[in-house]
Amino acid sequence: QVQVVESGGGLVQPGGSLRLSCVASGDFYAINDMAWYRQAPGNQRELVAVVTSGGATTYGDSVKGRFTISRDNARNTVLLQMNSLKPEDTAVYLCYAEAYSYNYSPRKFWGQGTQVTVSS
């Protein structure tokens, strides 16, 4: 159906920056929303940011002013630029793409996630 693959995670010091990338491929004719969530051990999955196909964005309160989401519709790609990182940003970051196909009902497809660790 649809494959969603994240990349760009790693270890960074507090105050540093990282850029995550997520690419969707497979059986679809359109992608609606693309989004980043994160999940730390023992915590619920938390919204980081969402971007619609038209470019409208929504951010979680904890990342407003520090993270920026953007997308390239031609490449079915969404980016997450993360600045001023804090230790509490440490988590697995997961991406989803809401895909439309002639072969199935619209649904969200999730990637496997990429680890982000903020530590000195």
Solvent accessible surface area in square Angstrom, and as a share of the most:
residue,aa,sasa,rsa
1,Q,115,0.51
2,V,15,0.09
3,Q,94,0.42
4,V,12,0.07
5,V,97,0.56
6,E,19,0.08
7,S,60,0.38
8,G,39,0.37
9,G,31,0.30
10,G,30,0.29
11,L,131,0.65
12,V,23,0.13
13,Q,121,0.54
14,P,61,0.38
15,G,56,0.54
16,G,22,0.21
17,S,59,0.38
18,L,35,0.17
19,R,145,0.53
20,L,0,0.00
21,S,28,0.18
22,C,0,0.00
23,V,65,0.38
24,A,3,0.02
25,S,54,0.35
26,G,51,0.49
27,D,54,0.28
28,F,40,0.17
29,Y,120,0.46
30,A,40,0.31
31,I,16,0.08
32,N,46,0.24
33,D,31,0.16
34,M,1,0.00
35,A,0,0.00
36,W,0,0.00
37,Y,52,0.20
38,R,14,0.05
39,Q,66,0.30
40,A,24,0.19
41,P,131,0.82
42,G,91,0.87
43,N,92,0.47
44,Q,161,0.72
45,R,107,0.39
46,E,68,0.30
47,L,51,0.26
48,V,0,0.00
49,A,0,0.00
50,V,25,0.14
51,V,3,0.02
52,T,44,0.26
53,S,52,0.33
54,G,77,0.74
55,G,42,0.41
56,A,64,0.50
57,T,62,0.36
58,T,80,0.46
59,Y,48,0.18
60,G,13,0.12
61,D,120,0.62
62,S,55,0.35
63,V,1,0.00
64,K,118,0.50
65,G,87,0.83
66,R,35,0.13
67,F,6,0.03
68,T,76,0.44
69,I,7,0.03
70,S,51,0.33
71,R,44,0.16
72,D,49,0.25
73,N,82,0.42
74,A,94,0.73
75,R,169,0.62
76,N,40,0.20
77,T,18,0.10
78,V,0,0.00
79,L,46,0.23
80,L,0,0.00
81,Q,60,0.27
82,M,0,0.00
83,N,60,0.31
84,S,59,0.38
85,L,2,0.01
86,K,84,0.36
87,P,76,0.48
88,E,121,0.54
89,D,0,0.00
90,T,40,0.23
91,A,3,0.02
92,V,50,0.29
93,Y,0,0.00
94,L,17,0.08
95,C,0,0.00
96,Y,9,0.04
97,A,0,0.00
98,E,33,0.15
99,A,0,0.00
100,Y,64,0.24
101,S,13,0.08
102,Y,189,0.72
103,N,117,0.60
104,Y,35,0.13
105,S,85,0.55
106,P,74,0.47
107,R,112,0.41
108,K,94,0.40
109,F,13,0.05
110,W,94,0.33
111,G,7,0.07
112,Q,168,0.75
113,G,22,0.22
114,T,18,0.10
115,Q,87,0.39
116,V,0,0.00
117,T,42,0.24
118,V,5,0.03
119,S,54,0.35
120,S,127,0.82
